[in-house]
Amino acid sequence: MGSDFAGLLTQLKIRSGLTFAELAARSFTTRSTVHRYCSGATLPKDYAVVVTIATVCGATPAELTELARLWTSAQDLAPPPRPGPARGPTPGPAPPGLGAWPGLRTAVLMTALSLVTLLITGADTALSGAGTSAVAVNGAVSAVRGDDRWTWYPSKVSPAEFGVTMNSNTGAMPGFRVGTVRFWDSRTRWADLEPAPGRFAWDALDRLVTGARSARLPALFVFGGTPGWAAPAGPKSLYTDESRTSPPDDLADWDAFVAAVAARYRGEIAAYELWDTANDSHFYSGSVSTLVAMTQRAARIVRAVDPAATIVCPSLGHLSDPDGLRFLTRFAQLGGYQACDVVGLKLRQRPAGEPPEVMLTEVATAQRVLHDNGVGDPMWNTGPDFDVANQPPVPSAQATAYAARFFLVGLYGLAQGLQRSYAYSWGGANLPIVLQVEGEAPTPAALAIDRIQQWVLGTAIRGCGHGPAVGLPDQVWECDFVAGGATRVIRWSTAGAVVTPAVPGQHTIEQLDGPTAAIEPGRSVAVSGQPVLIEAS
């Protein structure tokens, strides 16, 4: 049946006269993805993606219905995925096939046919409505508009989606729950680790790697900060270590340093970010072409030494500015992302006191640029722009809400390929939102991050949405999870206290700071800027 599905999709593609690239552009996916579907190499996870592609090809209602039947039948015949090389955290077990639950296969077929009916009648505005752009990513369909939603088959929430950047080099780890740590503001820049050619000072990085290993936290190491000896005429960076923003005069020095780091920490550092904030002259002042060359060389070296390590391309920010987007576009056009496993982004609020949800605009912008240039890698948010340290403090209650919602925004962005977020930062005090000063207790903001993880780890996320698209007021957001057959809904507001509709089957509500209370079925739910957890049967 899988070959029958691929055969019909291929017939539609040939009849349309569109190339794979043209079809990908019009259906908001990638050329390779469409090719895999038509060749039968991959079966789409979400029938909504099939509807989008087939409609672009000019499929008739009868053909859409037949595609739904063939796609659903093929689910039971699809072989389990083949394990690939290790890349970051080990994924959870794959969900059982449709045949594992009686009646589910029929339900899926009915869902697929319902999508067909909605599209034919014009009722599905999320796919065909005027003024709405449907974006298909990782099997989810997200409408890019003022209110939106996405839904997919429940996907296990990974601890690695909750990261922090370290602002300490003692080796101490956070005193609250996190899933991964990132080494940058920890005296581990290139200039710190190689103060003279071939002479290394590993102590700080050794302490951090040992601390992360003891806490069983995957570590992300960040390259950056060219030593003065490697680029003596280069502009000085923001830091007091005499580092330069320019690339080294001789890229052989770069190669040697990358090889030394990868060899020393093979199997202990899980991922490498190949430069920090590379489209900001405070961190990198070389050309895009040189950065691409450095990326390609470093990726080859790390993979040769430590094949299990994840390669994160240089992180890029200023995604709301034309110059920042031009840099991102050029890096993609020159093939920089072909060397990496992950796209590094610097998402920001302007200023830090803005709601975290504004970052989703930059996620959508980055995803669009990457898509237009044939890049389909997952994205990691590795932090804000350089000026975060100069932002005024965020009031305590607001800081608590924003810290929790920073990671909820990360989960919301899963539908557009945002797979991991690193809060900035741990250990320091001079920041708009302080999580924990080393040697002191975690702040309420840090405890809120811990509580969000208590709510979602061990669950599977099945969708998020906000506003009328999910039957809520404009300023209300929610994400929906399943755990052991029960439902968990996290809901919050971006504009003060709001009364929202009941969650079907609701029985308890838990506040971010701990109190849990019974809630009557059918009773409306009051939410505010601090997320609440609504549990339902």
N, C-alpha and C positions, 0 to 999 in steps of 0.2 A: 504493500500500500504506500510505503514511503516513496518508492520509485514512481508510482502513479501520481502522487501529489507533485513531486518534482517535475514529472513530465508535463502535467497540465500547466504548471506555472511557467515552464520553459516555452510551451506553445503560446501562452499569452504574451510573453516577452518578445518572441520572434514576430508575432502578429503586430505588435505595437511599433516595430521598427526602431525601438530605442536601444542604444548600447547599454552595457552594464553600468557605465559611469553616469549616463544620462538618467537611467532608471533610479540609480542610487540617489542622485541629487534631488530628483522629484519626489522620492518617497522617504527622504530624510533618514537614510541609512548609509551604508558604505558599499562600494563596488564589490569588495570581497564577500560581504555578507550576502548580497543578492546572488552572486555567483554560487556560493555554497548552497543556498536554498534551491536554485535551479538545477544544480548538479546532483542534488540528493545527499551531499556530504553532511549537511546539517539540517535538522528539522526546526523550524521556528518555535520558540517557547510560547509565544503569545499570538493568537489568531488575529488580533488587531493589526499586527505588522503585515500579515498576509493580505488583509483587506486593503491596507494602504497601497501595497505594491500592485496588487491585482487591479485596483481601481485606476491607478496611473496607467496601467496597460490597457484600460478600456474594457475590463471584464463585464459581462452581462450579469444580471441577477441570478440566472441559472448557473453560470460558471462560478460565481461566488458561493452559491449553495453547495455545488459539487466540491469545490476546494475545501469548504468547511468539513464535509463528510470525509474526504480523503485525509485531511490533516488530523482529524480526530482519530480515525482508524489507525493512522501511522504511529500515534502515541504509544500504543501497546507493543508495537513492533520495534520501536527505536532501541538500539543497543545502549547499554550503560556507557557513560563517557569514559574514555581511556585516560588513565592518570598521566599527567605531564610532569615535567621537572618541578621541584619545589620552588615556589615563589611566595615568600612571606609566610603568613600564618597558614596552618593546615586547615583546609575547609572542612565544614561539618559533613556528615553523611548525606548522600544524595537522597531526595525524597523518593518514596516508592512510586512505581509506575501507576498509571491510571487503573490498571486491573487490580490493584491492591485493595480498593474499596468498592464494594458493590454499588452500582448506580452512579459512581462518579464520572465514568466515561460518558454515560448518557447526559449527565449534567453539563459536562464540558462541551459536548456536541450542541446542546441547546443554547449554551452561552455563545458559542461561535455563530450559530444560526441567528441568534438574536442580534449580534453585531451586524450580520449581513442585512437583516430586516431593517435595522435602524439606519444603516447607510443608504439602503435603497429608498427609504421613505424620507430621507433628509432630516431625521430626528436627531441623529448623533452629531450634535454641534461640536463635540470635542474632536471629531475627525474632519467634518466637512463644513462647519459653520463659517459664516462670513467673518473675516477679521481674525481668525484663529489659525495658528500654525501648529500642525501636529508633528511632534518629534518622537521618533521611535528609537529607543536606546535600551540595549540589554533586555529586550522583550517587554519593555514598558512603553506606554504611550502617554506623553505629557503634553497638555495643551499650553502653549506659551501665551499667557494672557493675564489679566488682572486677578482672576481666580482660576485655580486649576486643580487637577487631581491626577494621580497615577495609581495603577493597581497591577500587581503581578502575583504569580504563584509564590506562596510564603517562602522567604529566603532567610536563613539563619543570620542573626545579628552577631558580628564578630567583635571580640574585645579589641582587636587592632584598629577598629574605627574610632577609638578614643585615645588620642595621643597628646603628649605635651612636649614642648621644647625645653631643654635644660638650661638654666641660667646659673649653673654651679659646676665646679669641677672636682668636688670632694668625693664623688662616688655615691653620695646619699641619693636615695630615690624618693619619690613622692609618698606622703603619708596618707594618701587617699587612693582609691581605685583608679588605675589607668591601664590601658592595654598595650602601649608602646611608647618609647621615648626617642627624642630627636636631639642630637648633639650639635649645637651651633654656638650659642653665647656661653660657651663653657671652656674657653681658652684652648680650643681644639682646631683652630684654623690652620691652614698650611704654614703660615708664618710662625705659629706657635710650635708646631710639631717638627718643623725642619728649619731651625734658626740659622743654619749654615749648610752649604751644599753637602749632602750625604751624612750630616750629623743630625740625629733624631732625638727628640725629647718626648718620649711616649708616656710619661708618668700620668698626666691628667687624663688622657684617653684610656690608659690602662685602668685607672680607678673607675671611670664611668662604665667601661665595658664589663668590668668585674661586678659593679653594683647592679647593672642591668641583668647580667646573667644570674646573679643570686636572687633577684626579684622575679626572674623568668619573664622579663620584658624584652620583646624584640627591639633592637636598636637601629635607628637610621642615622648614619654618619653623613655630614654635609661638607663637601669640598668648597673652598673659597679662601680668599685672603692670600694672594701671591706674596711670597717673601720679598723683602727689598733687594736681596742679593740676586733674585731671579729676574727682576724688572726694575733696576735701579732708577731709571728715568720715568717710571710710571707714576701716575697720581697716587697720593697716599689715601688710604681708606679712612673710615670713621673711627677706626680702632687705634689703640695706643701701642700696638705690637709692630708698628712700622710696616704693616702689610700694604700692598698695592692693589688698586682696582684693575689694573691692566693684566692681560695674560702674560705668562713668562716670555722673555725674549726668545728662548729656545724651548720648543715644546717637548724636547727630550727630557728636560727637567720635570715637566708635568708628568710624563710617562713614568719616570722613575719614582716619583712620589706616590702616584696612584698604585703602582706595583708594590711598593713598600707597605702601604696601608692594607691593601687587600691580602698580602701574604701574612702579615702579622695577625690579622683578625679574621682569617678565614674560618667560617662556620660560627663566628661569634657576633659579627655585625650582619644583620639580616638584610639591610638595604643601604644603598648609596645614592645620595642626592648630589648631582655632579656640579652644581654651583648654586649659591644662594642669591635670589633676587637679581638675576642676571640681566634684566632690562632696566636696571636702575644704576646710573653712573656712580652712585655711592658705593656700589659693590662690584660692578664690572663696567669697564670703559672701553673694551675692545670691540672688534667688529662681530657681526652675527656669524659670518663665515668662519672666523677663528673659533668662536664658541662651538659651532657645529663640529669642527675638526677636533677640538678638545673632547667633546662629548663622544664622538665616534671612537677616538683613541682610548679614552678611559673605559668605555663600555667593553671594548675588545679585551683590554687588560684584565678587568675585574672578572669577566666571564671565563677567561682562561685560567685564572687563579682560583676563583670561587664560583662555580657554575650555578650554585643554589641561590646566590644573592640576587636581590631585586634591584634593577637599575632605574632610578628616577631621573628624568631629564632635568636640566637646570630649571629651578623654579622661576616663574615670571609673574610680575604683578602689573599694576597700573592698567588693569583690564577695562577701566572706564575711560581711558584716555587714548586718543588716536595713535600717539607715538608708541604706547605700550602694545596696542593691538598690531601695529605695523611690525614690531619686533617679533611678536608671537607668530604672525603670518609668515614672515621671512624665515624664521627658524624652521617652521614646518615645511615651507617650500624647498629649502635647501636639504631636506631629508634628516634633520636633527632627530626627530621623533622616531625614525626608523631604527635607531640604535638602542632605544629604551623600552622598558616594560611599562612605565608609568609617566604621565604628564605631571610635572610639578607646577602648582599655582600658588600665588599669594593673593588670597581673597581679603578684602578689607571693608570696614565700615568707614564712612566719611562724615564726621569724625568717629572716634571709638564709642561715643555715646549714642550712635545710631543703632537701631534694632539689628540684630544679626541677620534677620531675614533679607536685608538688602543685598547680602552677598550672593543670593541666588540669581540676581540679575547678571553678575559677573560670571557665574557658573554657566548660565545659558549663553552668554556672549562667547566665552571660551569654547564651549562645546560646538557652537555654530562655526567659528573660525576653523577649529580643528577638523570638523566634518567636511567643510568646504575644501580642505587641503588633504583629504584622504587619511586622516589620523583618527583611529578608533580606540586608542589606549585609555585605560582608566585614569582618573585624575585624583591627585592627593592635594589637599589644602595644607601647605606646610607653614603657614603663618601670615601675619599682616605685613604691611610695608614698614620701612625703616623708621618712620616718624612716630610709631606707636608709643615709644618711650617719652615723647614730648606731649602726649595727650593728657588732659586733666583727669583726675580720678573720677570713676563712675560711682555714684552713691551706692551704699552697701546693698540695699534691697534690689536696686536695678542691676548691680553687678551679679548678684546671685541669680536673678532671672536670666540675664544675658549669658552667663557661663553655661547654664543648663541648655539654653536654646541654641548656643553655638553648635553643640553636638546634635541637637535635633535638626538643625539646618543641614548638617552633614548627612543625616539619615534621609532627610527630605530630598537631598540632591542625588541620592542613589540612582534615581531614574534617569539622570543625565550623565551618569558615569562617575560621579564624585564618590570615591570609595573610602576615603580616610581623611581625618581632620586632626591637626595638631594645635592645641591651645598654646598661646604665647603669654607667659611662660611659667616654669616652675623654679622656685628658689629665690627670686628677687622681689624687691618691694616697690620699685619706682615704675609702676605700670598702672594703666587705667583700671584694670581688674587684677587684683592680687589673689593668687591661688593659695600659696603657702610660702612664707619666708623660711628659708632653711633654718632648722632648729626651733621653729615655732609650730603651733598647731595649725591644721588646715583652716582656711577661712570658710565662712558660709558659702562662698562661691564654689570652692573646691568640694565641699560636702554636697552641694547641689549636683555637681558632675558625678560624684559617687552615687547619689540617689538615682539619677537617670540611668546609670548602668545597672543598678539593682533592678530597676523596672524592666529593662529591655534585654539584658543578657540571659540567654536560655530561651528566648522567644524567637519567633520568625516574623519579620516585617512583611506585610502584604500590601501596604499602600499608604499614601499621604495625600493631603489636599487642604485647600483653604477656601473660604468664602462660599458663595452660592453653589459652586460646583459640587460641594459635599453637603449642601443643605445647612450651611452655617452663615452667620453674619460676615460681612466683608473682612473684618479685622481678625477673624478667628481661624486658627490653624490646628490641624490634628494629624497624627500618624497612628496607624492601626496595626496591632500585633496579635499573634496567636501563640498560646502556650498550653500544651496539654488539652487541646480542644476548647479552651476558654479564650475569650477575647479581652485584650487590653487596649485601651484607647488613651493616648496622651494628647491633651488638648490645651491650647493657650491662646492668649490674645496679644496683639501688638499695639493695642490702644485702650488700655484701662480695663475695668471690670465689665463683663458682658454676660448676659444670660443666654444660654445655648440650649438646643433641643436635647432631650434624653438620648442616651445610647441604648439600643434594644437589649434587653436582658440585664441592664445594669444592676449591681447590688452593693458595691462599695466605691468610695472615692478616697484617694490618698493625696495629701498635700505635699509639696516639695520639701517642706521642713519636717515632715513625719506624721502628723495626725491622720488617722484613717477613720472613716465614719461610714455607717450604712447609708445607702441612698435608695429611696423608694423607686420601684419600676415606673417608668413614665414621667418621673419628676424632672423638671428642667435642671440644667447644670450651670452654675455660675463659675466663670473662669476669669483669670486676670493675666498679667504678664508673667507670673510664675506658673509653670506648667503643672497640671494635675493629672493623676492617673485614675482612669475610670475602668473598673473591672466588671466584666459581664459574663454571664453564662452562655 
